[in-house]
Every structure is written in C-alpha cells, then in structure tokens.
Amino acid sequence: MFYRYDDAAALYLQALSVQPEFYPAYTRLATVRWELGHLAEAIRYAEKSIAIEPAVGWTRARLVWFYVVKALHSRATRKIQVAELHCLGCRRVGW
C-alpha cells in the first residue's frame, strides 16, 4: 500500500504553523516520522505532544512504543558490535 507520508508531514507542519499548540498534529507527525524511519524525530514530536496535553492516552502509548523500539534497537546494535569483536578475535587466533 502506498502512503504519502511526506505530503502528510507537510500538512501537519502547516497546521502547527497556524496553531502551535495543536497536540494531535504533533502526535500524527510523530507517527509519520516513525513510518519514514526517523525514530529520534518521532520521539521528539511525541514528547512535544505530551508536553502540551499530558493526559492523552494514545499519544502516551505511541511514545512508549517508540521508546521500546529505541531500546531494542540499542540492545541489538550492542549485540552485533560484541559479535563483530568476537569474530575479529577469532580471526586473530586462527579459528
């Protein structure tokens, strides 16, 4: 399925230029950035949404998901780095 995420992001940013405290636009923009693979930006926009309206559950749930993915990615990256170092060590001793 084809989604026009870049167009959606532009529209959310336009909405925020008119009404900077419109928290749903920040949450939707966070989702768009996530879908495009920009996790750090997604987290930043979701945090901004929560700063404006802290009681909204769907925004908080989305941010929690972003944090979980970030933690899993960090852990996976560390494991890959350890495995690569191990492989380098194996090559040095001739395994």
C-alpha positions as CSV (number, residue, x, y, z in Angstrom):
1,M,0.0,0.0,0.0
2,F,1.3,3.5,-0.9
3,Y,1.2,6.2,1.7
4,R,2.0,9.9,1.0
5,Y,3.9,10.4,4.3
6,D,5.9,13.4,3.0
7,D,2.7,15.2,2.0
8,A,1.1,14.4,5.4
9,A,4.1,15.7,7.2
10,A,3.9,19.0,5.3
11,L,0.2,19.4,6.1
12,Y,0.8,18.7,9.8
13,L,3.6,21.2,9.9
14,Q,1.4,23.7,8.2
15,A,-1.3,23.1,10.8
16,L,1.2,23.6,13.5
17,S,2.3,26.9,12.0
18,V,-1.3,28.1,12.4
19,Q,-2.0,26.5,15.7
20,P,1.3,25.6,17.5
21,E,-0.4,24.0,20.5
22,F,-2.5,21.5,18.4
23,Y,-1.2,18.4,20.1
24,P,-2.8,15.9,17.7
25,A,-0.7,17.3,14.8
26,Y,2.4,16.6,16.8
27,T,1.3,13.0,17.5
28,R,0.4,12.4,13.9
29,L,3.7,13.9,12.8
30,A,5.5,11.6,15.2
31,T,3.8,8.7,13.5
32,V,4.8,9.9,10.1
33,R,8.4,10.3,11.1
34,W,8.3,6.8,12.6
35,E,7.0,5.4,9.4
36,L,9.7,7.1,7.5
37,G,12.4,5.6,9.8
38,H,13.2,8.8,11.8
39,L,12.9,7.4,15.3
40,A,14.6,10.3,17.1
41,E,12.3,12.9,15.4
42,A,9.3,10.7,16.1
43,I,10.2,10.7,19.8
44,R,10.7,14.4,19.8
45,Y,7.3,15.2,18.3
46,A,5.5,12.7,20.6
47,E,7.2,14.3,23.6
48,K,6.1,17.8,22.4
49,S,2.5,16.5,22.1
50,I,2.6,15.1,25.6
51,A,4.1,18.4,26.9
52,I,1.1,20.2,25.5
53,E,-1.6,17.7,26.6
54,P,-0.2,15.1,29.1
55,A,-3.5,13.2,29.7
56,V,-4.0,11.8,26.2
57,G,-3.5,8.1,26.3
58,W,-3.0,7.4,22.6
59,T,-0.1,9.8,22.5
60,R,1.5,8.3,25.6
61,A,1.1,4.8,24.2
62,R,2.7,5.8,20.9
63,L,5.7,7.3,22.8
64,V,6.1,4.2,24.9
65,W,6.2,2.2,21.7
66,F,8.9,4.5,20.3
67,Y,10.9,4.1,23.5
68,V,10.6,0.3,23.4
69,V,11.8,0.2,19.8
70,K,14.7,2.5,20.6
71,A,15.8,0.3,23.5
72,L,15.5,-2.8,21.4
73,H,17.5,-1.2,18.6
74,S,20.2,-0.1,21.0
75,R,20.4,-3.6,22.5
76,A,20.6,-5.2,19.1
77,T,23.2,-2.8,18.0
78,R,25.4,-3.6,21.1
79,K,25.0,-7.4,20.5
80,I,26.0,-7.0,16.9
81,Q,29.1,-5.0,17.9
82,V,30.1,-7.6,20.5
83,A,29.6,-10.4,17.9
84,E,31.8,-8.5,15.4
85,L,34.5,-8.0,18.0
86,H,34.3,-11.7,18.9
87,C,34.7,-12.6,15.2
88,L,37.7,-10.3,14.9
89,G,39.2,-12.1,17.9
90,C,38.6,-15.5,16.3
91,R,40.3,-14.5,13.1
92,R,43.4,-13.3,15.0
93,V,43.9,-16.6,16.7
94,G,43.1,-18.6,13.6
95,W,39.6,-20.0,14.4
